[in-house]
């Protein structure tokens, strides 16, 4: 996500004025890259990963006859097991990297599915993969905590490191710096390819999700104990901590920020999404999903249906945010009134959602194997794309929102051309 041109502050109604308008343009990429150069990294040793079994729910959400319809243009089928993650190269959007349960990661061309190279050497499920901001490097990380970085043009491994069990991984938006969160509560930061290292110690529980804010100077990290911390990447200090009543009551599942980084949203297993002012660390409001129908009493031996926030994100062009739930609800919230604007129901759980960069269209992928486009202004579905015979586990949308790349439990990645009548 690129920093916005102006402060883009929202007029949120509440007891206090929560957004300060600071008349400073965002720093340029060169300034930020130089700032990251000044960060005092220390070499820190890798820790032995804990071997933990990966439980796979192979057939959840899969319906008979799902594979009959295939709207995709390209299918990438070199994986031999579930494909967990996908990213597009940010510079050209012509390359994808995918990682899977077969301990493999591949970089391939989106236009025809042609393999560029394999990111070899992983011994566990590859759950994280992504390109650096300038598409020069690609990083792949597996569950046991082995992270490898490759130079894309040379197809060569340039760096690797082993941490504890890996929870998430993200590149810095303007510098060759990689962040990762691990099950021991640490967030790691490395300069690539030198490998200079810094760690941010969280509570003694997994750092379940994280996001570098658009200013490139701070990162927000969510933890399994329901707390959230905003870290100063240069100083290595915690700027704000949300815990207790301000934090979540269950593990955090996802975090997001708006385009200028003034607002953060956190989602949790407790079904709440919290809107937070990143400058003050204060909670602006809490979005709670009320159940529409009362749950039937649970018979003996049956499990209660669980629900949680699985994904969330901000719209760049209107004061809207979207929250996707495991029960299949896509909720569109109006940030200026802090109220629910639309509820878009899916038959199966939502795995992930993404907003188009320059419109009020939100994409969802779900356990029923379909990608759907929704108009957030009307709450109406624009279109639906199918082709997978199992649940979709991750997806990416290119910059001009013309293609969607999906990965699935059916061992495949697919490329869909998104045709929209209003274009």
C-alpha positions as CSV (number, residue, x, y, z in Angstrom):
1,X,0.0,0.0,0.0
2,X,1.5,3.4,-1.0
3,X,1.3,6.3,1.4
4,X,-1.5,8.8,0.6
5,X,-0.8,12.2,-0.9
6,X,-2.2,14.1,2.0
7,X,-3.0,13.3,5.6
8,X,-6.4,12.0,4.5
9,X,-7.8,12.4,8.0
10,X,-11.3,11.2,8.6
11,X,-13.9,13.2,10.5
12,X,-14.9,10.6,13.0
13,X,-17.7,11.5,15.4
14,X,-16.8,10.8,19.0
15,X,-15.9,12.4,22.3
16,X,-12.5,13.4,21.2
17,X,-10.8,14.6,18.1
18,X,-8.8,11.6,17.2
19,X,-6.9,12.4,14.1
20,X,-4.4,15.2,14.1
21,X,-3.8,16.8,10.7
22,X,-0.1,17.3,10.3
23,X,0.9,19.4,7.4
24,X,3.8,17.2,6.3
25,X,3.9,15.2,3.1
26,X,5.0,11.6,3.4
27,X,8.7,11.0,3.3
28,X,10.0,9.8,-0.1
29,X,11.2,6.3,-0.6
30,X,14.8,7.5,-0.6
31,X,14.4,9.1,2.8
32,X,12.9,6.0,4.2
33,X,15.5,3.7,2.7
34,X,18.1,6.0,4.3
35,X,16.3,5.8,7.6
36,X,16.4,2.1,7.5
37,X,20.1,2.3,6.7
38,X,20.6,4.1,10.0
39,X,18.8,1.4,12.1
40,X,21.2,-0.2,14.5
41,X,20.9,-3.9,13.7
42,X,22.6,-6.5,15.8
43,X,23.5,-10.0,14.7
44,X,21.3,-12.4,16.7
45,X,21.5,-16.1,16.6
46,X,18.7,-18.3,15.2
47,X,16.6,-20.3,17.6
48,X,15.8,-24.0,17.3
49,X,12.3,-24.3,15.9
50,X,9.8,-26.4,17.7
51,X,8.5,-29.2,15.5
52,X,4.8,-29.0,15.5
53,X,2.4,-31.1,13.4
54,X,0.5,-29.2,10.8
55,X,-3.2,-30.2,10.8
56,X,-4.9,-29.8,7.5
57,X,-8.6,-29.7,7.0
58,X,-8.5,-31.0,3.5
59,X,-12.1,-31.1,2.5
60,X,-13.7,-28.3,4.5
61,X,-16.1,-26.3,2.4
62,X,-15.8,-28.5,-0.6
63,X,-19.0,-29.3,-2.5
64,X,-19.7,-32.0,-5.0
65,X,-19.4,-30.8,-8.6
66,X,-17.5,-27.7,-7.6
67,X,-14.9,-28.4,-10.3
68,X,-17.4,-28.4,-13.1
69,X,-17.1,-24.7,-13.8
70,X,-13.7,-23.2,-14.5
71,X,-13.6,-19.5,-15.3
72,X,-9.8,-19.3,-15.0
73,X,-7.4,-18.3,-17.8
74,X,-4.3,-20.0,-16.5
75,X,-3.8,-23.0,-14.1
76,X,-0.4,-23.5,-12.3
77,X,-0.3,-27.1,-11.2
78,X,3.3,-27.9,-10.2
79,X,2.4,-28.2,-6.5
80,X,1.5,-31.7,-5.2
81,X,-0.4,-30.6,-2.1
82,X,-2.4,-27.6,-0.8
83,X,-1.1,-24.2,-1.9
84,X,-1.1,-21.9,1.1
85,X,0.1,-18.6,-0.2
86,X,0.6,-16.3,-3.2
87,X,2.1,-12.9,-3.9
88,X,2.5,-10.9,-7.1
89,X,5.7,-8.9,-7.8
90,X,4.8,-5.3,-7.1
91,X,6.8,-3.7,-9.8
92,X,5.4,-5.4,-12.9
93,X,2.7,-7.7,-11.6
94,X,3.8,-10.3,-14.1
95,X,5.3,-12.8,-11.7
96,X,3.7,-14.8,-8.9
97,X,5.3,-16.8,-6.1
98,X,3.4,-19.6,-4.5
99,X,4.2,-21.8,-1.5
100,X,2.5,-25.0,-0.4
101,X,2.1,-28.0,1.9
102,X,4.5,-30.0,-0.4
103,X,7.4,-28.0,1.2
104,X,7.9,-26.2,-2.2
105,X,7.8,-22.6,-3.5
106,X,7.8,-21.6,-7.1
107,X,8.2,-18.3,-9.0
108,X,6.2,-18.4,-12.2
109,X,4.8,-16.2,-15.0
110,X,1.2,-15.1,-14.5
111,X,0.5,-14.7,-18.3
112,X,1.0,-18.4,-19.1
113,X,1.9,-20.3,-15.9
114,X,5.5,-20.8,-17.1
115,X,7.9,-21.8,-14.2
116,X,10.7,-19.3,-13.7
117,X,12.5,-21.1,-10.9
118,X,11.9,-23.2,-7.8
119,X,12.8,-21.8,-4.4
120,X,14.3,-25.1,-3.2
121,X,15.5,-26.3,0.1
122,X,12.5,-26.0,2.4
123,X,11.7,-29.0,4.6
124,X,8.3,-27.9,5.9
125,X,5.1,-26.4,4.5
126,X,5.8,-23.0,2.8
127,X,3.3,-20.7,4.4
128,X,4.7,-17.2,3.6
129,X,6.1,-15.9,0.3
130,X,6.5,-12.4,-1.1
131,X,8.5,-10.0,-3.3
132,X,10.5,-7.0,-2.1
133,X,9.1,-3.5,-2.9
134,X,11.2,-3.3,-6.1
135,X,10.7,-6.9,-7.2
136,X,14.5,-7.6,-7.0
137,X,14.1,-10.2,-4.2
138,X,11.6,-12.9,-3.3
139,X,11.4,-14.4,0.2
140,X,9.9,-17.7,1.1
141,X,9.3,-18.9,4.7
142,X,8.2,-22.3,6.0
143,X,6.4,-23.3,9.2
144,X,9.5,-24.5,11.0
145,X,11.0,-21.0,10.6
146,X,13.4,-21.4,7.7
147,X,13.4,-18.2,5.6
148,X,15.2,-18.0,2.3
149,X,15.6,-14.9,0.0
150,X,16.3,-15.2,-3.7
151,X,17.5,-12.7,-6.3
152,X,14.8,-12.9,-9.0
153,X,16.8,-12.0,-12.1
154,X,19.7,-14.4,-11.2
155,X,17.3,-17.1,-9.8
156,X,19.9,-17.5,-7.0
157,X,19.5,-17.8,-3.2
158,X,21.3,-14.8,-1.5
159,X,20.3,-15.3,2.1
160,X,18.7,-17.7,4.6
161,X,18.0,-17.7,8.3
162,X,16.2,-20.0,10.8
163,X,13.9,-18.6,13.5
164,X,11.3,-20.3,15.7
165,X,8.0,-21.5,14.2
166,X,7.0,-18.9,11.6
167,X,3.6,-17.1,11.9
168,X,3.9,-14.3,9.3
169,X,6.4,-12.5,7.1
170,X,6.3,-9.1,5.3
171,X,8.7,-6.9,3.2
172,X,9.2,-3.3,4.1
173,X,7.3,-1.1,1.6
174,X,10.3,1.1,0.6
175,X,13.5,-0.7,1.6
176,X,15.2,-4.2,1.3
177,X,14.1,-5.1,4.9
178,X,12.2,-8.2,5.9
179,X,10.0,-8.6,9.0
180,X,8.7,-11.8,10.4
181,X,6.7,-12.9,13.5
182,X,7.3,-16.1,15.3
183,X,5.6,-18.4,17.8
184,X,7.9,-17.4,20.6
185,X,6.4,-13.8,20.5
186,X,9.4,-12.2,18.7
187,X,9.2,-10.0,15.7
188,X,12.4,-10.2,13.6
189,X,13.8,-7.6,11.2
190,X,16.6,-8.2,8.8
191,X,18.4,-6.1,6.2
192,X,18.7,-8.1,2.9
193,X,21.0,-9.4,1.7
194,X,23.5,-8.4,4.5
195,X,21.3,-10.2,7.2
196,X,21.9,-7.5,9.9
197,X,19.2,-8.4,12.5
198,X,17.1,-6.8,15.1
199,X,14.3,-8.4,17.3
200,X,11.3,-6.9,19.0
201,X,10.3,-9.0,22.0
202,X,6.6,-9.4,22.5
203,X,4.7,-11.3,25.2
204,X,5.6,-15.0,25.6
205,X,3.0,-16.1,23.1
206,X,2.9,-16.2,19.3
207,X,3.1,-13.0,17.3
208,X,0.1,-14.1,15.2
209,X,-0.1,-11.2,12.6
210,X,1.8,-8.1,11.6
211,X,1.9,-5.2,9.2
212,X,4.4,-2.5,8.5
213,X,2.6,0.9,8.5
214,X,2.8,3.1,5.3
215,X,5.3,5.5,6.8
216,X,7.8,2.6,6.9
217,X,8.9,3.6,10.4
218,X,6.4,1.7,12.5
219,X,4.9,-1.8,12.5
220,X,1.8,-3.1,14.2
221,X,1.9,-6.6,15.6
222,X,-0.9,-8.7,17.1
223,X,-0.4,-11.5,19.6
224,X,-2.2,-14.7,20.7
225,X,-3.0,-13.2,24.1
226,X,-5.2,-10.6,22.5
227,X,-2.7,-7.7,22.8
228,X,-1.5,-5.4,20.1
229,X,1.8,-3.4,19.9
230,X,2.9,-0.6,17.7
231,X,6.7,-0.8,17.3
232,X,9.2,1.9,16.4
233,X,11.3,0.1,13.8
234,X,14.3,2.4,14.2
235,X,14.5,2.6,18.0
236,X,13.2,-1.0,18.6
237,X,10.8,0.4,21.2
238,X,7.1,-0.2,21.7
239,X,5.2,3.0,21.1
240,X,1.7,1.7,22.2
241,X,0.4,-1.4,23.8
242,X,-3.3,-2.4,23.7
243,X,-4.2,-5.0,26.3
244,X,-6.9,-5.8,28.9
245,X,-10.2,-4.2,28.1
246,X,-8.6,-2.2,25.2
247,X,-7.1,-5.3,23.6
248,X,-9.0,-8.3,22.4
249,X,-10.2,-11.2,24.6
250,X,-8.9,-13.9,22.1
251,X,-5.9,-14.2,19.7
252,X,-5.6,-11.6,17.0
253,X,-6.0,-13.0,13.5
254,X,-5.3,-10.0,11.2
255,X,-4.3,-6.3,11.2
256,X,-4.6,-3.6,8.5
257,X,-4.0,0.1,8.2
258,X,-5.6,2.8,6.0
259,X,-3.6,4.4,3.2
260,X,-1.9,7.1,5.2
261,X,-1.4,4.9,8.3
262,X,-3.5,7.1,10.6
263,X,-5.9,4.3,11.4
264,X,-5.3,0.6,12.2
265,X,-7.8,-2.1,12.4
266,X,-7.4,-5.4,14.3
267,X,-9.4,-8.6,14.0
268,X,-9.7,-11.4,16.4
269,X,-11.1,-14.8,17.2
270,X,-13.4,-12.9,19.6
271,X,-15.4,-11.7,16.6
272,X,-14.6,-8.1,17.2
273,X,-12.8,-5.6,14.9
274,X,-11.2,-2.6,16.6
275,X,-10.5,0.7,15.0
276,X,-7.4,2.3,16.5
277,X,-5.8,5.8,16.1
278,X,-2.1,4.9,15.3
279,X,-0.8,8.2,16.6
280,X,-2.3,7.9,20.1
281,X,-2.8,4.1,20.3
282,X,-6.4,4.7,21.4
283,X,-9.4,2.6,20.4
284,X,-11.7,4.7,18.3
285,X,-14.5,2.2,18.1
286,X,-15.3,-1.5,18.2
287,X,-17.2,-3.3,15.5
288,X,-19.1,-6.3,16.9
289,X,-20.9,-8.8,14.8
290,X,-24.3,-9.7,16.2
291,X,-25.7,-13.1,15.2
292,X,-28.8,-12.7,13.1
293,X,-30.4,-16.0,14.0
294,X,-30.2,-17.5,17.5
295,X,-28.1,-20.6,17.5
296,X,-30.0,-23.9,18.0
297,X,-29.1,-25.7,21.3
298,X,-26.1,-28.0,20.8
299,X,-26.8,-31.7,21.1
300,X,-24.4,-33.8,23.0
301,X,-21.3,-34.7,20.9
302,X,-21.8,-31.7,18.6
303,X,-19.5,-28.8,18.5
304,X,-20.7,-25.2,18.6
305,X,-20.2,-23.4,15.3
306,X,-17.2,-21.1,15.7
307,X,-16.9,-17.7,14.2
308,X,-14.0,-15.2,14.0
309,X,-12.7,-12.3,12.1
310,X,-10.5,-13.8,9.3
311,X,-9.6,-10.7,7.2
312,X,-10.1,-7.0,7.1
313,X,-9.1,-3.9,5.1
314,X,-9.7,-0.2,4.3
315,X,-11.1,1.3,1.2
316,X,-8.7,3.9,-0.4
317,X,-11.3,6.1,-2.0
318,X,-14.2,6.2,0.5
319,X,-14.2,6.1,4.4
320,X,-15.2,2.4,4.4
321,X,-13.7,-0.7,5.9
322,X,-14.5,-4.3,5.3
323,X,-14.4,-7.2,7.7
324,X,-14.7,-10.9,6.7
325,X,-15.9,-13.5,9.1
326,X,-15.5,-17.3,9.3
327,X,-19.4,-17.6,9.3
328,X,-19.4,-16.2,5.7
329,X,-20.4,-12.6,6.6
330,X,-18.7,-9.7,4.8
331,X,-19.5,-6.6,6.8
332,X,-18.9,-3.1,5.2
333,X,-18.6,-0.4,7.9
334,X,-18.9,3.3,7.4
335,X,-16.0,4.9,9.3
336,X,-17.4,8.4,9.4
337,X,-20.5,7.2,11.3
338,X,-18.9,4.1,12.8
339,X,-21.9,2.1,11.7
340,X,-22.6,-1.1,9.7
341,X,-23.4,-0.1,6.1
342,X,-23.9,-3.5,4.4
343,X,-23.9,-7.2,5.2
344,X,-23.0,-9.5,2.3
345,X,-23.6,-13.1,3.1
346,X,-21.5,-16.0,1.8
347,X,-22.6,-19.6,2.2
348,X,-19.1,-20.6,3.3
349,X,-16.5,-19.0,5.5
350,X,-14.5,-16.0,4.2
351,X,-10.7,-16.8,4.1
352,X,-9.5,-13.4,2.9
353,X,-10.6,-10.1,1.5
354,X,-8.8,-7.4,-0.6
355,X,-9.9,-3.9,-1.8
356,X,-9.2,-2.7,-5.2
357,X,-6.6,0.0,-5.1
358,X,-8.7,2.8,-6.6
359,X,-12.3,1.9,-6.3
360,X,-14.9,0.9,-3.7
361,X,-14.8,-2.8,-4.9
362,X,-13.9,-5.5,-2.4
363,X,-12.9,-9.0,-3.3
364,X,-13.5,-12.1,-1.2
365,X,-12.3,-15.7,-1.4
366,X,-14.0,-18.4,0.6
367,X,-14.1,-22.0,1.6
368,X,-16.5,-22.8,-1.2
369,X,-13.8,-22.2,-3.8
370,X,-15.1,-19.0,-5.3
371,X,-13.8,-15.4,-5.7
372,X,-16.5,-12.7,-5.5
373,X,-16.4,-9.0,-6.3
374,X,-18.7,-6.7,-4.2
375,X,-19.7,-3.1,-4.7
376,X,-19.2,-1.7,-1.2
377,X,-21.5,1.3,-2.0
378,X,-24.5,-0.8,-2.7
379,X,-23.6,-4.1,-1.0
380,X,-24.4,-6.0,-4.2
381,X,-22.3,-8.7,-5.7
382,X,-20.8,-7.7,-9.0
383,X,-19.5,-11.1,-10.2
384,X,-18.3,-14.5,-9.1
385,X,-15.4,-16.7,-10.4
386,X,-15.1,-20.4,-9.9
387,X,-12.6,-23.0,-11.0
388,X,-11.2,-24.6,-7.9
389,X,-12.4,-28.0,-6.6
390,X,-11.5,-27.1,-3.0
391,X,-11.3,-24.1,-0.7
392,X,-9.3,-21.1,-1.7
393,X,-6.5,-20.5,0.8
394,X,-5.0,-17.2,-0.4
395,X,-5.3,-14.8,-3.3
396,X,-3.8,-11.6,-4.8
397,X,-5.2,-8.9,-7.1
398,X,-2.9,-6.9,-9.5
399,X,-2.6,-3.1,-9.4
400,X,-5.1,-2.3,-12.2
401,X,-7.5,-5.0,-10.8
402,X,-7.6,-6.9,-14.1
403,X,-6.5,-10.2,-12.8
404,X,-6.9,-12.3,-9.6
405,X,-4.4,-15.1,-8.7
406,X,-5.8,-17.7,-6.3
407,X,-4.3,-20.7,-4.4
408,X,-6.3,-23.7,-3.2
409,X,-6.5,-26.9,-1.3
410,X,-6.9,-28.6,-4.7
411,X,-3.1,-28.3,-5.2
412,X,-3.5,-25.6,-7.9
413,X,-3.0,-21.9,-8.4
414,X,-5.3,-20.2,-10.9
415,X,-5.3,-16.8,-12.8
416,X,-8.7,-15.2,-13.4
417,X,-9.2,-12.3,-15.7
418,X,-11.7,-9.9,-14.0
419,X,-14.1,-8.4,-16.5
420,X,-16.1,-5.5,-15.1
421,X,-18.9,-3.8,-17.1
422,X,-18.3,-0.4,-15.6
423,X,-14.7,-0.3,-16.9
